[in-house]
C-alpha cells in the first residue's frame, strides 16, 4: 500500500472511530473510578487485548474517560503521533508529542495522555512481553539503546519508565514505514494479519536500531554536532534544571542510554554527574547568599537539598566554609540565619 492510500485509510479509520466515540459513555465504570480514588490510577487488564494467537494490538487514542485517566499495565505500549500533538504524562513528568514522535512505555508505568482535538491522530500499539522478546532477538547488542531498554524492562533490571525518539531529531521514516504496516494490517484485517504485524514489529525494531546507531555515528563524526558540543549542551541542561536533573532525564533529552551518560561526562569533564550537579547547586546557593535575604534553610530547599544538614556539609566541602561564614565573609550586612 502506497503512502497516499495508507494516509487515506488511516484518516478514514480515524473519522469512523470518532463517530463511534459519540455513543460511548462519558463516565468511568464504577470499579475503575474506585481504583483511581483509592490509589490515583487504575490497572488496565491485558486479557481484552491479547490471546494465544494475538500478541500485538493497535488501538486509536481518543478522548474518552478511560483513555484520559492515569493507568498502568503489564505490557509494552508504543505511542505514535501520526498527526497533531498531545501532552503525555508519565509520573510527575510532562512532555509534548508531535508527528513522527515515538514513545515506548515500560510495563507497570503509570501514565496517560491529554485530551486531543478532532484533527489529532494518535495510535497506541500494545505489545505482549512474549512478542517483544521475540522481536528484539534481531537487534541484540550491548551498545544498542533499543535492545538495552527492552531487555532490561523484560527482566526487571531498569527503573526507566520510557524511551522517546523525537521525529525532528532522528530520521525515523524507514522505521515508521513498518509501523504503518502494523497499523494498516490492524485496520484491514487480512488473513494472517497477526503474523504480518509480528514480522513488521521485528523489522520496526531493527530499523529503529539503525536509526539510533546512525544518529550516534553522526554525532561522533561531527556531521550533526561534535562531542564537545554535546557536553556543553548537557552541562547547560544540568544548569537549567539543577534541582531535578538526573541521569535518566539527561539520557531521555539527549537520546543516550542511561549507562552511557556517566561515562560521557567523566571522560569529557573528569567529573561525575553528582560532582557537576553539586558544583552548579552550590554556585546558585552562593549567589543567593550574597544577593538575597533568603535564610540558609530556604536556600537549601531552593537548590534541591531538602536536608539542610546535608546542604551544610556539601557547601563546606566545596567552598571550605559554612553558608553563614560565606555570607558573613563576603557580605557582612547580610549575615543572618
N, C-alpha and C positions, 0 to 999 in steps of 0.2 A: 504494500500500500504506500503510495507516494505521500509527500508531506502535505499537499493540499487536501487530499482525501482524508488523511489522518486528522488534520485540523478540523475539517467539516464534521467528521464522525464525533470527535471529542466535543465540539460545540453543540451539536445536536443532542448528544447524550446529556450534556450539562443542562440544556434547556428542558429536556424531558424530566430530569431529576428535580429540577426546581419546581416544576408543575406538581410533581408528586408530593413535594415537601409541604405544599399548601394544605394537604389533607392530614398531615401529621399533627399529633397533639403538641401543644406548646408548653406542656407541663412535664416535669421529670416524673418517672414512675416512683411510687412511694418508697420502694426498697432502695432505689438509687439516691433519692433525696435524703433518706435516713443515714445512709453511709456518709454522704457529704456533710451532713450536720454533725455527725459523730467524729469524723477524722479529717474533714476538709477535702476529700476526694473520694471517688468510687472505684471499685475494681471492675474492669471490663473483662468479662469471661471470654475465653478463647473458643469455647465449643461452637458458638454460632458461625464462626469463620472458617474453621478447619475440620478436616476429616482424614481418614486414612488415605484418601485419594486426592485430597486438596490441601496443599501446604503453603499456598500463596494466594492472597485475596486482594482485590483492588476495590476501594470504595471512594466515592467523591465526598470531599469535605463540604458540608452545607451548614447553614446557620439554623440549628435546632438545639434544644436544651442539652441533650446528652453529648453532642459534639463539642459544646462550648464549656461544659463543666470539667474541672480538673479530674483526671483519671490516670490509672496505670494498668498495665497488663503484662503477661509473661511471654510475649512475643516481640519481635522487632517491628518497628514501624518506620517506613520511609515516607517522608512528606516532600512532595514535589509541587512547586508552583508553576502551573502551565501559563497562567495569565493573571495579571493583577498583583495584589500583595496582601499579606496578613501578618498580624503580630503573633508571635509564638512565645509561650510562657513555659519555661522549664524550671521548676522550683521557684527561686526568687529572681531568676534571670528572665530578661525580656529582650527579644530582638525581632527585627522585621525581615520577612522572607519575600523575595522578589522573583520574577520569572527566571527560570533555569537554576534557581537555588535548590539544592538537595540537602535535606536534613535527615539523618538516620538516628533513631532514638533507641537507646539501650532498653531492654526489658526491665520492668519494675521501676520505671522512671515516671514521676508524677509530672504531667504536662497538659496543656490544652492550647488550642488556637482561638483567636479572637473572632468576633463576628466579621463577616465579609460582605462586600456589596454584590449585586447581582451579576456583575461582569467578571468577578474574580473566579478563576478555575483552579482548584487545588485537588490533588489526588493523594490519598493515603494508601500506600502499599503495605499490607500486613504480611509478615513473613514468619513462618513457623521456624523454631530453632533448628529442627532437623533439616529443613530445606536450606537454611542458611549455612549450616555446617557442610553440606554437600557443595554449595556454590563456591565457598572460599577455598576449597581444595585446589582450585585452579591458580590461586594467587598467593600460595604460601611463600612467605619471605619474612626475614627478620627486620628488614628496612622498608616496610610497607604499612602505611598508616591505616589503610582499609582492612588488610588482613589482621593487623595487630588489634585494631578496635574490635572487630567481630570476634576473633578468637578469645581475647581477654574477657569480652562480655559473655561468651558462651560458657567459659569455665570459671566465671565469677572472680576474675583477677583484676578488676578495674572498678574505679569509682566514677569513671567518665559517664556522663549521662547521655551524651550525643556526639555526633561528628557532623560538621557542617561544611559543605562545599558551595562557595559563593560563585554563581554563574558569571559575575563580572570580573572574577579573578582567574578562575580555571576555565579552560576551553572544554566544556562538558558535552559538546554536540554529539560526539560519537557514542558516549555513554547514554545520552538521552535517547538516541535512536532505538536502543534496546529497551529502554524504559517505556518508550511509546509503543513498542511491540507488546509489552506486558499489558499496557492499558487497552490497546485495541483488541487483543485477544480476550480480555475480560469483558469487553463490551459486545463483541460479535459472537463469542462463544461457539466457535467452530469445533468440529470433532478434534479430540486430542489437544484442546486449548490449554489445559493444565500443564501438559508436558511441554508445550511451546513456551508457556510462561516461565517454567522452571529453567529451560535452556537459555531463555532471554535474560533471566536473572543472573545466571552464571557469566554470560558474556557482558552484562552490565557491570558486574563486579570487576571483571577483567579490564574493561575499558576505563572504569573509574580509577583503577590502579595505574593504568598507563597515563591517565590524565594527571594524577598526583605525581608520578615519577617524572613526567615531562616538566611539570611545574618546578619540582625540586632541581632538576637539571638546569632549567633556565635561570633559576635563582642563583645557583652556584656559578654558572658560566658568565653571569652578568648581563644576559640578554634582557632580563626584566629588572633586576636590581642586584647590586653587589652585596656580599655578606656583611660588609661594614654598614651598609645602608639598612639592612635588616636589623642589625644590633642596635643602631641608633633609633630605629622605629620602636623596637621592643623596649628600650630604655625610656623612650618618650611615653610609651603606653603605661609603663610602671609608674612613671612620674605623674601622669594624668589620673591614674587610678591607684594612688599609693595606699589607700585604705583597703581596697578589695582585690587588687590584682593577685593572682596566684598562677601556678604552673599551668593548670588546666585552662584558665581563661586566656593566657598567652598562646597556648597551643591552638586553641579554637580560633582566636583572632588572626594568627599568622599562619595557620594551616600547617603546623608541625605536629609530630607525635609528642605527647607529654614527656616521654622519656628522653626525647632529643633536646628539649628546651634547656634543661640544666647543663647539658654538655656544651651546647652552643654558647650559653652565657659564660661558662667557666673558661672555655677555650679562647673567647674573644675579649673578655674583660679581666680574667684572672680572679673573678669573684663569683660566689654563689648567688643564686636568686635572693636568698634570705639576707645576705650581706648588702646587696644592691638596694633592696626594699628598705632595710634598716637605715641606710645612709640617706635615702630620699626622705623617709619619715622624719628622721632626726633633723635634717635640713629644714623641713617645713616647721618642725617644732621650734627650732632656733629662731626662725623668722617670727613666729607667733609670740615667743618670749620677749623679743625685742620691740615688736611693733603693735602689740595688742595688750589689753588689760586682762586677758584670759588667765585663769589660775592654772596651776600645773595639772590638776585633775581634768579640767576641761580640755587642755591641750593634748593630754594623753589620749582621751577619747577621740578628739578630732583627728589625730594622725593614725588612729587604728589600734591603739593599745587600750583594752578595757581594764586591764590590771595596772594600776598606777605604779605599784612597786616594781613590776616588770619594766615599765617605761623608764623609771628612775635608773634601773640597772643598765638598760641598753643605752640610755642617754650618756651616762657617765663612762661607759665602755667606749663610746665613740668620741666624746669630747674631752674626757678627762675630768670633768666637773659635774656636779649635780645640776638639774634645771634651775633651781633658785640661785645657786652660785653663779651660773652662766648669766642669768638676768641681772643679778646684782653687780657683777664684774663689768659688764658692758653697758648696762642701762640702770644705774643705781636708783633712779627715781621710780623705776617700775618694779622694784623688788618686793613682791607680795606673794602670798601662798597661791 
